Amino acid sequence: MPVYELRVYHIAQGKAPELLARFRDHTLKLFANHRMKTVAFWTPTDEPQKSEMLVYVLEHPSRAAATANWKAFQDDPEWKSVKEKSEANGKLVDKVDSTYLVLTDFSPKLP
């Protein structure tokens, strides 16, 4: 049964453009390389959250697969390089909240 991971990034002040660029230009490709399926990304429409938050959902085959995939992603030399370069002028994220979820029996199925 798939497990979904809800991730909320609390973005460092003034760093939203850099964080979004890192996801757009690098992270999504790396997620795919590590079998982390992206469901969707959102940004709030209203300030102050608009400039301070990124929300997304990943799908993993299982909780164990999620743990293994995250470890492989974090150990990936390409990710380490991207993270280091993107944070040369300071960290992009102050805090990450992660919650694992399963669909209820009455939920519409996701594609």
MIFIMAR-635053 format. One record per residue: residue in one letter; x, y, z of N, C-alpha, C, O in turn. Coordinates in Angstrom, 2 decimals, decimal comma, m for minus. Layout:
<sites>
<site code="A" n_X="X" n_Y="Y" n_Z="Z" ca_X="X" ca_Y="Y" ca_Z="Z" c_X="X" c_Y="Y" c_Z="Z" o_X="X" o_Y="Y" o_Z="Z"/>
...
</sites>
This chain:
<sites>
<site code="M" n_X="0,86" n_Y="m1,18" n_Z="0,00" ca_X="0,00" ca_Y="0,00" ca_Z="0,00" c_X="0,90" c_Y="1,23" c_Z="0,00" o_X="1,80" o_Y="1,34" o_Z="0,83"/>
<site code="P" n_X="0,65" n_Y="2,17" n_Z="m0,93" ca_X="1,48" ca_Y="3,38" ca_Z="m0,95" c_X="1,29" c_Y="4,23" c_Z="0,29" o_X="0,23" o_Y="4,23" o_Z="0,92"/>
<site code="V" n_X="2,33" n_Y="4,95" n_Z="0,62" ca_X="2,28" ca_Y="5,91" ca_Z="1,71" c_X="2,62" c_Y="7,27" c_Z="1,11" o_X="3,48" o_Y="7,39" o_Z="0,23"/>
<site code="Y" n_X="1,93" n_Y="8,28" n_Z="1,59" ca_X="2,13" ca_Y="9,64" ca_Z="1,09" c_X="2,82" c_Y="10,45" c_Z="2,17" o_X="2,53" o_Y="10,32" o_Z="3,36"/>
<site code="E" n_X="3,75" n_Y="11,28" n_Z="1,74" ca_X="4,49" ca_Y="12,10" ca_Z="2,67" c_X="4,16" c_Y="13,57" c_Z="2,40" o_X="4,44" o_Y="14,10" o_Z="1,33"/>
<site code="L" n_X="3,57" n_Y="14,20" n_Z="3,39" ca_X="3,27" ca_Y="15,63" ca_Z="3,34" c_X="4,45" c_Y="16,36" c_Z="3,93" o_X="4,81" o_Y="16,14" o_Z="5,09"/>
<site code="R" n_X="5,06" n_Y="17,25" n_Z="3,14" ca_X="6,23" ca_Y="18,01" ca_Z="3,61" c_X="5,92" c_Y="19,50" c_Z="3,53" o_X="5,44" o_Y="20,00" o_Z="2,52"/>
<site code="V" n_X="6,21" n_Y="20,19" n_Z="4,62" ca_X="6,01" ca_Y="21,63" ca_Z="4,70" c_X="7,37" c_Y="22,25" c_Z="5,00" o_X="7,97" o_Y="21,99" o_Z="6,04"/>
<site code="Y" n_X="7,83" n_Y="23,08" n_Z="4,08" ca_X="9,11" ca_Y="23,77" ca_Z="4,25" c_X="8,83" c_Y="25,18" c_Z="4,74" o_X="8,07" o_Y="25,93" o_Z="4,12"/>
<site code="H" n_X="9,45" n_Y="25,54" n_Z="5,85" ca_X="9,39" ca_Y="26,90" ca_Z="6,38" c_X="10,65" c_Y="27,59" c_Z="5,86" o_X="11,76" o_Y="27,33" o_Z="6,33"/>
<site code="I" n_X="10,46" n_Y="28,46" n_Z="4,89" ca_X="11,56" ca_Y="29,03" ca_Z="4,11" c_X="12,25" c_Y="30,15" c_Z="4,89" o_X="11,59" o_Y="30,96" o_Z="5,54"/>
<site code="A" n_X="13,58" n_Y="30,17" n_Z="4,83" ca_X="14,35" ca_Y="31,25" ca_Z="5,45" c_X="13,97" c_Y="32,57" c_Z="4,79" o_X="13,68" o_Y="32,62" o_Z="3,59"/>
<site code="Q" n_X="13,98" n_Y="33,63" n_Z="5,58" ca_X="13,54" ca_Y="34,94" ca_Z="5,10" c_X="14,28" c_Y="35,36" c_Z="3,82" o_X="15,51" o_Y="35,37" o_Z="3,77"/>
<site code="G" n_X="13,49" n_Y="35,69" n_Z="2,80" ca_X="14,02" ca_Y="36,17" ca_Z="1,54" c_X="14,57" c_Y="35,10" c_Z="0,62" o_X="15,12" o_Y="35,42" o_Z="m0,44"/>
<site code="K" n_X="14,45" n_Y="33,84" n_Z="0,98" ca_X="15,07" ca_Y="32,75" ca_Z="0,22" c_X="14,10" c_Y="31,95" c_Z="m0,66" o_X="14,51" o_Y="30,96" o_Z="m1,27"/>
<site code="A" n_X="12,83" n_Y="32,35" n_Z="m0,73" ca_X="11,86" ca_Y="31,59" ca_Z="m1,53" c_X="12,29" c_Y="31,42" c_Z="m2,98" o_X="12,22" o_Y="30,30" o_Z="m3,49"/>
<site code="P" n_X="12,72" n_Y="32,47" n_Z="m3,68" ca_X="13,11" ca_Y="32,27" ca_Z="m5,08" c_X="14,22" c_Y="31,24" c_Z="m5,26" o_X="14,19" o_Y="30,43" o_Z="m6,19"/>
<site code="E" n_X="15,21" n_Y="31,26" n_Z="m4,35" ca_X="16,30" ca_Y="30,29" ca_Z="m4,46" c_X="15,83" c_Y="28,87" c_Z="m4,17" o_X="16,26" o_Y="27,93" o_Z="m4,84"/>
<site code="L" n_X="14,96" n_Y="28,71" n_Z="m3,18" ca_X="14,47" ca_Y="27,37" ca_Z="m2,86" c_X="13,63" c_Y="26,82" c_Z="m4,02" o_X="13,80" o_Y="25,67" o_Z="m4,41"/>
<site code="L" n_X="12,74" n_Y="27,63" n_Z="m4,55" ca_X="11,91" ca_Y="27,16" ca_Z="m5,67" c_X="12,77" c_Y="26,82" c_Z="m6,87" o_X="12,50" o_Y="25,85" o_Z="m7,57"/>
<site code="A" n_X="13,82" n_Y="27,61" n_Z="m7,13" ca_X="14,73" ca_Y="27,32" ca_Z="m8,25" c_X="15,46" c_Y="26,00" c_Z="m8,02" o_X="15,66" o_Y="25,22" o_Z="m8,95"/>
<site code="R" n_X="15,86" n_Y="25,75" n_Z="m6,77" ca_X="16,57" ca_Y="24,50" ca_Z="m6,49" c_X="15,66" c_Y="23,30" c_Z="m6,77" o_X="16,10" o_Y="22,32" o_Z="m7,36"/>
<site code="F" n_X="14,40" n_Y="23,39" n_Z="m6,35" ca_X="13,47" ca_Y="22,29" ca_Z="m6,66" c_X="13,27" c_Y="22,17" c_Z="m8,16" o_X="13,37" o_Y="21,07" o_Z="m8,72"/>
<site code="R" n_X="13,00" n_Y="23,28" n_Z="m8,82" ca_X="12,71" ca_Y="23,29" ca_Z="m10,25" c_X="13,89" c_Y="22,75" c_Z="m11,06" o_X="13,70" o_Y="21,95" o_Z="m11,98"/>
<site code="D" n_X="15,09" n_Y="23,20" n_Z="m10,73" ca_X="16,25" ca_Y="22,91" ca_Z="m11,56" c_X="17,01" c_Y="21,65" c_Z="m11,18" o_X="17,75" o_Y="21,11" o_Z="m12,01"/>
<site code="H" n_X="16,85" n_Y="21,16" n_Z="m9,95" ca_X="17,67" ca_Y="20,04" ca_Z="m9,51" c_X="16,92" c_Y="18,96" c_Z="m8,73" o_X="17,00" o_Y="17,78" o_Z="m9,06"/>
<site code="T" n_X="16,19" n_Y="19,37" n_Z="m7,70" ca_X="15,65" ca_Y="18,40" ca_Z="m6,74" c_X="14,66" c_Y="17,43" c_Z="m7,38" o_X="14,70" o_Y="16,23" o_Z="m7,08"/>
<site code="L" n_X="13,79" n_Y="17,91" n_Z="m8,25" ca_X="12,80" ca_Y="17,01" ca_Z="m8,86" c_X="13,48" c_Y="15,87" c_Z="m9,62" o_X="13,03" o_Y="14,72" o_Z="m9,55"/>
<site code="K" n_X="14,54" n_Y="16,19" n_Z="m10,35" ca_X="15,26" ca_Y="15,15" ca_Z="m11,09" c_X="15,88" c_Y="14,16" c_Z="m10,11" o_X="15,83" o_Y="12,95" o_Z="m10,34"/>
<site code="L" n_X="16,45" n_Y="14,66" n_Z="m9,03" ca_X="17,05" ca_Y="13,77" ca_Z="m8,04" c_X="16,00" c_Y="12,91" c_Z="m7,34" o_X="16,24" o_Y="11,73" o_Z="m7,07"/>
<site code="F" n_X="14,84" n_Y="13,49" n_Z="m7,04" ca_X="13,75" ca_Y="12,69" ca_Z="m6,48" c_X="13,44" c_Y="11,51" c_Z="m7,40" o_X="13,36" o_Y="10,36" o_Z="m6,96"/>
<site code="A" n_X="13,28" n_Y="11,79" n_Z="m8,68" ca_X="12,95" ca_Y="10,73" ca_Z="m9,64" c_X="14,05" c_Y="9,66" c_Z="m9,68" o_X="13,77" o_Y="8,47" o_Z="m9,77"/>
<site code="N" n_X="15,31" n_Y="10,10" n_Z="m9,61" ca_X="16,43" ca_Y="9,15" ca_Z="m9,61" c_X="16,37" c_Y="8,21" c_Z="m8,41" o_X="16,88" o_Y="7,09" o_Z="m8,47"/>
<site code="H" n_X="15,76" n_Y="8,67" n_Z="m7,34" ca_X="15,70" ca_Y="7,87" ca_Z="m6,11" c_X="14,30" c_Y="7,32" c_Z="m5,84" o_X="13,95" o_Y="7,02" o_Z="m4,69"/>
<site code="R" n_X="13,51" n_Y="7,19" n_Z="m6,90" ca_X="12,18" ca_Y="6,56" ca_Z="m6,85" c_X="11,23" c_Y="7,26" c_Z="m5,88" o_X="10,42" o_Y="6,62" o_Z="m5,21"/>
<site code="M" n_X="11,34" n_Y="8,58" n_Z="m5,83" ca_X="10,45" ca_Y="9,38" ca_Z="m4,99" c_X="9,48" c_Y="10,09" c_Z="m5,93" o_X="9,86" o_Y="11,03" o_Z="m6,63"/>
<site code="K" n_X="8,24" n_Y="9,63" n_Z="m5,94" ca_X="7,24" ca_Y="10,13" ca_Z="m6,89" c_X="6,60" c_Y="11,42" c_Z="m6,36" o_X="6,02" o_Y="11,43" o_Z="m5,27"/>
<site code="T" n_X="6,71" n_Y="12,48" n_Z="m7,13" ca_X="6,12" ca_Y="13,75" ca_Z="m6,76" c_X="4,64" c_Y="13,76" c_Z="m7,12" o_X="4,28" o_Y="13,48" o_Z="m8,26"/>
<site code="V" n_X="3,78" n_Y="14,07" n_Z="m6,14" ca_X="2,34" ca_Y="14,18" ca_Z="m6,39" c_X="2,00" c_Y="15,61" c_Z="m6,79" o_X="1,36" o_Y="15,82" o_Z="m7,82"/>
<site code="A" n_X="2,42" n_Y="16,60" n_Z="m5,98" ca_X="2,13" ca_Y="18,00" ca_Z="m6,29" c_X="2,91" c_Y="18,90" c_Z="m5,35" o_X="3,34" o_Y="18,49" o_Z="m4,27"/>
<site code="F" n_X="3,08" n_Y="20,15" n_Z="m5,79" ca_X="3,69" ca_Y="21,21" ca_Z="m4,97" c_X="2,70" c_Y="22,36" c_Z="m4,88" o_X="1,94" o_Y="22,61" o_Z="m5,81"/>
<site code="W" n_X="2,72" n_Y="23,05" n_Z="m3,73" ca_X="1,86" ca_Y="24,22" ca_Z="m3,55" c_X="2,64" c_Y="25,32" c_Z="m2,84" o_X="3,56" o_Y="25,06" o_Z="m2,07"/>
<site code="T" n_X="2,25" n_Y="26,55" n_Z="m3,13" ca_X="2,68" ca_Y="27,69" ca_Z="m2,33" c_X="1,42" c_Y="28,43" c_Z="m1,91" o_X="0,46" o_Y="28,50" o_Z="m2,68"/>
<site code="P" n_X="1,40" n_Y="28,97" n_Z="m0,70" ca_X="0,23" ca_Y="29,73" ca_Z="m0,25" c_X="m0,01" c_Y="30,95" c_Z="m1,13" o_X="0,92" o_Y="31,48" o_Z="m1,75"/>
<site code="T" n_X="m1,25" n_Y="31,39" n_Z="m1,18" ca_X="m1,59" ca_Y="32,55" ca_Z="m2,01" c_X="m1,49" c_Y="33,87" c_Z="m1,26" o_X="m1,38" o_Y="34,93" o_Z="m1,89"/>
<site code="D" n_X="m1,51" n_Y="33,83" n_Z="0,05" ca_X="m1,53" ca_Y="35,05" ca_Z="0,84" c_X="m0,27" c_Y="35,19" c_Z="1,68" o_X="0,31" o_Y="34,21" o_Z="2,15"/>
<site code="E" n_X="0,14" n_Y="36,46" n_Z="1,86" ca_X="1,25" ca_Y="36,75" ca_Z="2,76" c_X="0,77" c_Y="36,66" c_Z="4,20" o_X="m0,42" o_Y="36,88" o_Z="4,43"/>
<site code="P" n_X="1,59" n_Y="36,34" n_Z="5,15" ca_X="3,04" ca_Y="36,20" ca_Z="5,01" c_X="3,47" c_Y="34,81" c_Z="4,56" o_X="4,63" o_Y="34,64" o_Z="4,18"/>
<site code="Q" n_X="2,58" n_Y="33,82" n_Z="4,59" ca_X="2,98" ca_Y="32,46" ca_Z="4,23" c_X="3,47" c_Y="32,34" c_Z="2,78" o_X="4,30" o_Y="31,48" o_Z="2,47"/>
<site code="K" n_X="2,96" n_Y="33,19" n_Z="1,89" ca_X="3,32" ca_Y="33,11" ca_Z="0,48" c_X="4,83" c_Y="33,10" c_Z="0,28" o_X="5,34" o_Y="32,35" o_Z="m0,56"/>
<site code="S" n_X="5,54" n_Y="33,91" n_Z="1,03" ca_X="7,00" ca_Y="34,01" ca_Z="0,89" c_X="7,74" c_Y="33,12" c_Z="1,88" o_X="8,97" o_Y="33,09" o_Z="1,90"/>
<site code="E" n_X="7,00" n_Y="32,41" n_Z="2,71" ca_X="7,64" ca_Y="31,67" ca_Z="3,80" c_X="7,36" c_Y="30,18" c_Z="3,80" o_X="7,83" o_Y="29,48" o_Z="4,70"/>
<site code="M" n_X="6,61" n_Y="29,66" n_Z="2,81" ca_X="6,20" ca_Y="28,26" ca_Z="2,91" c_X="6,13" c_Y="27,61" c_Z="1,53" o_X="5,68" o_Y="28,21" o_Z="0,56"/>
<site code="L" n_X="6,58" n_Y="26,36" n_Z="1,49" ca_X="6,41" ca_Y="25,49" ca_Z="0,34" c_X="5,85" c_Y="24,18" c_Z="0,88" o_X="6,35" o_Y="23,64" o_Z="1,86"/>
<site code="V" n_X="4,80" n_Y="23,68" n_Z="0,24" ca_X="4,14" ca_Y="22,44" ca_Z="0,66" c_X="4,15" c_Y="21,48" c_Z="m0,52" o_X="3,86" o_Y="21,86" o_Z="m1,65"/>
<site code="Y" n_X="4,50" n_Y="20,20" n_Z="m0,24" ca_X="4,41" ca_Y="19,22" ca_Z="m1,31" c_X="4,13" c_Y="17,84" c_Z="m0,75" o_X="4,26" o_Y="17,59" o_Z="0,45"/>
<site code="V" n_X="3,74" n_Y="16,94" n_Z="m1,68" ca_X="3,42" ca_Y="15,56" ca_Z="m1,32" c_X="4,22" c_Y="14,64" c_Z="m2,22" o_X="4,26" o_Y="14,81" o_Z="m3,44"/>
<site code="L" n_X="4,85" n_Y="13,65" n_Z="m1,59" ca_X="5,53" ca_Y="12,58" ca_Z="m2,31" c_X="4,78" c_Y="11,28" c_Z="m2,08" o_X="4,15" o_Y="11,09" o_Z="m1,05"/>
<site code="E" n_X="4,85" n_Y="10,39" n_Z="m3,06" ca_X="4,29" ca_Y="9,04" ca_Z="m2,91" c_X="5,45" c_Y="8,05" c_Z="m2,85" o_X="6,36" o_Y="8,10" o_Z="m3,67"/>
<site code="H" n_X="5,39" n_Y="7,15" n_Z="m1,87" ca_X="6,38" ca_Y="6,09" ca_Z="m1,72" c_X="5,65" c_Y="4,76" c_Z="m1,73" o_X="4,49" o_Y="4,70" o_Z="m1,31"/>
<site code="P" n_X="6,28" n_Y="3,69" n_Z="m2,19" ca_X="5,63" ca_Y="2,38" ca_Z="m2,18" c_X="5,29" c_Y="1,90" c_Z="m0,78" o_X="4,30" o_Y="1,19" o_Z="m0,58"/>
<site code="S" n_X="6,10" n_Y="2,29" n_Z="0,21" ca_X="5,89" ca_Y="1,88" ca_Z="1,60" c_X="6,67" c_Y="2,84" c_Z="2,49" o_X="7,46" o_Y="3,65" o_Z="2,01"/>
<site code="R" n_X="6,44" n_Y="2,74" n_Z="3,80" ca_X="7,21" ca_Y="3,57" ca_Z="4,74" c_X="8,68" c_Y="3,17" c_Z="4,73" o_X="9,56" o_Y="4,03" o_Z="4,79"/>
<site code="A" n_X="8,94" n_Y="1,87" n_Z="4,64" ca_X="10,33" ca_Y="1,40" ca_Z="4,58" c_X="11,02" c_Y="1,93" c_Z="3,32" o_X="12,19" o_Y="2,34" o_Z="3,38"/>
<site code="A" n_X="10,32" n_Y="1,93" n_Z="2,20" ca_X="10,89" ca_Y="2,46" ca_Z="0,96" c_X="11,16" c_Y="3,96" c_Z="1,10" o_X="12,17" o_Y="4,45" o_Z="0,60"/>
<site code="A" n_X="10,27" n_Y="4,68" n_Z="1,78" ca_X="10,48" ca_Y="6,11" ca_Z="1,99" c_X="11,77" c_Y="6,35" c_Z="2,75" o_X="12,57" o_Y="7,22" o_Z="2,38"/>
<site code="T" n_X="11,99" n_Y="5,59" n_Z="3,81" ca_X="13,20" ca_Y="5,74" ca_Z="4,61" c_X="14,45" c_Y="5,46" c_Z="3,77" o_X="15,42" o_Y="6,21" o_Z="3,82"/>
<site code="A" n_X="14,41" n_Y="4,38" n_Z="3,01" ca_X="15,56" ca_Y="4,01" ca_Z="2,16" c_X="15,79" c_Y="5,04" c_Z="1,07" o_X="16,93" o_Y="5,41" o_Z="0,78"/>
<site code="N" n_X="14,71" n_Y="5,51" n_Z="0,46" ca_X="14,84" ca_Y="6,49" ca_Z="m0,62" c_X="15,41" c_Y="7,81" c_Z="m0,11" o_X="16,26" o_Y="8,42" o_Z="m0,77"/>
<site code="W" n_X="14,94" n_Y="8,26" n_Z="1,05" ca_X="15,47" ca_Y="9,51" ca_Z="1,62" c_X="16,95" c_Y="9,36" c_Z="1,97" o_X="17,72" o_Y="10,29" o_Z="1,75"/>
<site code="K" n_X="17,34" n_Y="8,21" n_Z="2,50" ca_X="18,75" ca_Y="8,01" ca_Z="2,84" c_X="19,60" c_Y="8,06" c_Z="1,57" o_X="20,64" o_Y="8,73" o_Z="1,55"/>
<site code="A" n_X="19,17" n_Y="7,37" n_Z="0,53" ca_X="19,92" ca_Y="7,38" ca_Z="m0,73" c_X="19,99" c_Y="8,79" c_Z="m1,32" o_X="21,03" o_Y="9,20" o_Z="m1,83"/>
<site code="F" n_X="18,88" n_Y="9,52" n_Z="m1,25" ca_X="18,86" ca_Y="10,90" ca_Z="m1,75" c_X="19,85" c_Y="11,76" c_Z="m0,98" o_X="20,65" o_Y="12,48" o_Z="m1,58"/>
<site code="Q" n_X="19,80" n_Y="11,70" n_Z="0,34" ca_X="20,67" ca_Y="12,54" ca_Z="1,17" c_X="22,15" c_Y="12,17" c_Z="1,03" o_X="23,02" o_Y="13,01" o_Z="1,24"/>
<site code="D" n_X="22,44" n_Y="10,92" n_Z="0,69" ca_X="23,82" ca_Y="10,48" ca_Z="0,50" c_X="24,33" c_Y="10,72" c_Z="m0,92" o_X="25,52" o_Y="10,54" o_Z="m1,19"/>
<site code="D" n_X="23,46" n_Y="11,12" n_Z="m1,83" ca_X="23,81" ca_Y="11,31" ca_Z="m3,23" c_X="24,80" c_Y="12,48" c_Z="m3,36" o_X="24,51" o_Y="13,59" o_Z="m2,92"/>
<site code="P" n_X="25,97" n_Y="12,24" n_Z="m3,96" ca_X="26,96" ca_Y="13,31" ca_Z="m4,12" c_X="26,43" c_Y="14,50" c_Z="m4,93" o_X="26,80" o_Y="15,64" o_Z="m4,67"/>
<site code="E" n_X="25,57" n_Y="14,23" n_Z="m5,91" ca_X="25,00" ca_Y="15,33" ca_Z="m6,70" c_X="24,12" c_Y="16,22" c_Z="m5,81" o_X="24,20" o_Y="17,44" o_Z="m5,90"/>
<site code="W" n_X="23,29" n_Y="15,61" n_Z="m4,95" ca_X="22,46" ca_Y="16,39" ca_Z="m4,02" c_X="23,33" c_Y="17,21" c_Z="m3,08" o_X="23,07" o_Y="18,39" o_Z="m2,85"/>
<site code="K" n_X="24,37" n_Y="16,58" n_Z="m2,53" ca_X="25,25" ca_Y="17,30" ca_Z="m1,61" c_X="25,86" c_Y="18,53" c_Z="m2,28" o_X="25,97" o_Y="19,59" o_Z="m1,67"/>
<site code="S" n_X="26,26" n_Y="18,38" n_Z="m3,54" ca_X="26,85" ca_Y="19,49" ca_Z="m4,29" c_X="25,82" c_Y="20,59" c_Z="m4,54" o_X="26,10" o_Y="21,77" o_Z="m4,34"/>
<site code="V" n_X="24,62" n_Y="20,20" n_Z="m4,98" ca_X="23,54" ca_Y="21,16" ca_Z="m5,25" c_X="23,19" c_Y="21,92" c_Z="m3,97" o_X="23,05" o_Y="23,14" o_Z="m3,99"/>
<site code="K" n_X="23,05" n_Y="21,20" n_Z="m2,88" ca_X="22,70" ca_Y="21,83" ca_Z="m1,60" c_X="23,78" c_Y="22,82" c_Z="m1,17" o_X="23,49" o_Y="23,94" o_Z="m0,77"/>
<site code="E" n_X="25,02" n_Y="22,39" n_Z="m1,25" ca_X="26,13" ca_Y="23,26" ca_Z="m0,83" c_X="26,17" c_Y="24,54" c_Z="m1,68" o_X="26,30" o_Y="25,64" o_Z="m1,14"/>
<site code="K" n_X="26,07" n_Y="24,39" n_Z="m2,98" ca_X="26,12" ca_Y="25,56" ca_Z="m3,87" c_X="24,93" c_Y="26,49" c_Z="m3,65" o_X="25,08" o_Y="27,71" o_Z="m3,64"/>
<site code="S" n_X="23,74" n_Y="25,91" n_Z="m3,46" ca_X="22,53" ca_Y="26,73" ca_Z="m3,32" c_X="22,49" c_Y="27,44" c_Z="m1,97" o_X="21,77" o_Y="28,43" o_Z="m1,80"/>
<site code="E" n_X="23,25" n_Y="26,94" n_Z="m1,01" ca_X="23,26" ca_Y="27,55" ca_Z="0,32" c_X="24,56" c_Y="28,31" c_Z="0,61" o_X="24,90" o_Y="28,56" o_Z="1,77"/>
<site code="A" n_X="25,27" n_Y="28,68" n_Z="m0,45" ca_X="26,53" ca_Y="29,42" ca_Z="m0,28" c_X="26,31" c_Y="30,75" c_Z="0,44" o_X="27,20" o_Y="31,22" o_Z="1,14"/>
<site code="N" n_X="25,13" n_Y="31,34" n_Z="0,27" ca_X="24,82" ca_Y="32,62" ca_Z="0,91" c_X="23,84" c_Y="32,47" c_Z="2,06" o_X="23,13" o_Y="33,41" o_Z="2,40"/>
<site code="G" n_X="23,80" n_Y="31,28" n_Z="2,66" ca_X="22,92" ca_Y="31,04" ca_Z="3,79" c_X="21,91" c_Y="29,94" c_Z="3,50" o_X="21,59" o_Y="29,67" o_Z="2,34"/>
<site code="K" n_X="21,43" n_Y="29,33" n_Z="4,57" ca_X="20,46" ca_Y="28,23" ca_Z="4,42" c_X="19,16" c_Y="28,75" c_Z="3,80" o_X="18,80" o_Y="29,92" o_Z="3,96"/>
<site code="L" n_X="18,48" n_Y="27,85" n_Z="3,08" ca_X="17,24" ca_Y="28,22" ca_Z="2,40" c_X="16,00" c_Y="27,86" c_Z="3,22" o_X="14,93" o_Y="28,44" o_Z="3,03"/>
<site code="V" n_X="16,15" n_Y="26,91" n_Z="4,13" ca_X="15,01" ca_Y="26,41" ca_Z="4,89" c_X="15,32" c_Y="26,47" c_Z="6,39" o_X="16,38" o_Y="26,03" o_Z="6,83"/>
<site code="D" n_X="14,39" n_Y="27,03" n_Z="7,15" ca_X="14,54" ca_Y="27,07" ca_Z="8,61" c_X="14,09" c_Y="25,77" c_Z="9,27" o_X="14,67" o_Y="25,33" o_Z="10,26"/>
<site code="K" n_X="13,02" n_Y="25,14" n_Z="8,70" ca_X="12,43" ca_Y="23,96" ca_Z="9,33" c_X="11,64" c_Y="23,18" c_Z="8,30" o_X="11,05" o_Y="23,76" o_Z="7,39"/>
<site code="V" n_X="11,64" n_Y="21,86" n_Z="8,43" ca_X="10,83" ca_Y="20,99" ca_Z="7,58" c_X="9,94" c_Y="20,15" c_Z="8,47" o_X="10,42" o_Y="19,50" o_Z="9,40"/>
<site code="D" n_X="8,63" n_Y="20,16" n_Z="8,19" ca_X="7,68" ca_Y="19,27" ca_Z="8,86" c_X="7,35" c_Y="18,15" c_Z="7,88" o_X="7,02" o_Y="18,41" o_Z="6,72"/>
<site code="S" n_X="7,42" n_Y="16,91" n_Z="8,34" ca_X="7,12" ca_Y="15,76" ca_Z="7,50" c_X="6,09" c_Y="14,89" c_Z="8,21" o_X="6,26" o_Y="14,54" o_Z="9,38"/>
<site code="T" n_X="5,03" n_Y="14,53" n_Z="7,48" ca_X="3,98" ca_Y="13,67" ca_Z="8,02" c_X="3,67" c_Y="12,59" c_Z="6,99" o_X="3,43" o_Y="12,89" o_Z="5,83"/>
<site code="Y" n_X="3,69" n_Y="11,33" n_Z="7,43" ca_X="3,35" ca_Y="10,22" ca_Z="6,55" c_X="1,87" c_Y="9,91" c_Z="6,68" o_X="1,31" o_Y="9,90" o_Z="7,78"/>
<site code="L" n_X="1,23" n_Y="9,67" n_Z="5,53" ca_X="m0,22" ca_Y="9,49" ca_Z="5,46" c_X="m0,58" c_Y="8,28" c_Z="4,60" o_X="0,17" o_Y="7,91" o_Z="3,69"/>
<site code="V" n_X="m1,72" n_Y="7,68" n_Z="4,89" ca_X="m2,30" ca_Y="6,66" ca_Z="4,01" c_X="m3,71" c_Y="7,12" c_Z="3,66" o_X="m4,36" o_Y="7,83" o_Z="4,43"/>
<site code="L" n_X="m4,17" n_Y="6,70" n_Z="2,49" ca_X="m5,52" ca_Y="7,05" ca_Z="2,06" c_X="m6,55" c_Y="6,31" c_Z="2,93" o_X="m6,33" o_Y="5,17" o_Z="3,32"/>
<site code="T" n_X="m7,63" n_Y="6,96" n_Z="3,21" ca_X="m8,74" ca_Y="6,30" ca_Z="3,91" c_X="m9,47" c_Y="5,39" c_Z="2,93" o_X="m9,27" o_Y="5,49" o_Z="1,72"/>
<site code="D" n_X="m10,31" n_Y="4,51" n_Z="3,45" ca_X="m11,06" ca_Y="3,59" ca_Z="2,58" c_X="m12,11" c_Y="4,30" c_Z="1,75" o_X="m12,60" o_Y="3,74" o_Z="0,77"/>
<site code="F" n_X="m12,48" n_Y="5,54" n_Z="2,12" ca_X="m13,50" ca_Y="6,29" ca_Z="1,38" c_X="m12,90" c_Y="7,38" c_Z="0,50" o_X="m13,63" o_Y="8,13" o_Z="m0,15"/>
<site code="S" n_X="m11,58" n_Y="7,48" n_Z="0,47" ca_X="m10,91" ca_Y="8,50" ca_Z="m0,34" c_X="m10,96" c_Y="8,14" c_Z="m1,82" o_X="m10,83" o_Y="6,96" o_Z="m2,17"/>
<site code="P" n_X="m11,14" n_Y="9,13" n_Z="m2,68" ca_X="m10,96" ca_Y="8,85" ca_Z="m4,11" c_X="m9,53" c_Y="8,37" c_Z="m4,35" o_X="m8,60" o_Y="8,85" o_Z="m3,70"/>
<site code="K" n_X="m9,35" n_Y="7,46" n_Z="m5,25" ca_X="m8,02" ca_Y="6,95" ca_Z="m5,57" c_X="m7,26" c_Y="8,02" c_Z="m6,34" o_X="m7,82" o_Y="8,76" o_Z="m7,15"/>
<site code="L" n_X="m5,97" n_Y="8,08" n_Z="m6,08" ca_X="m5,11" ca_Y="9,01" ca_Z="m6,78" c_X="m4,54" c_Y="8,33" c_Z="m8,03" o_X="m4,36" o_Y="7,11" o_Z="m8,04"/>
<site code="P" n_X="m4,26" n_Y="9,10" n_Z="m9,07" ca_X="m3,70" ca_Y="8,48" ca_Z="m10,29" c_X="m2,32" c_Y="7,91" c_Z="m10,07" o_X="m1,73" o_Y="7,36" o_Z="m10,99"/>
</sites>
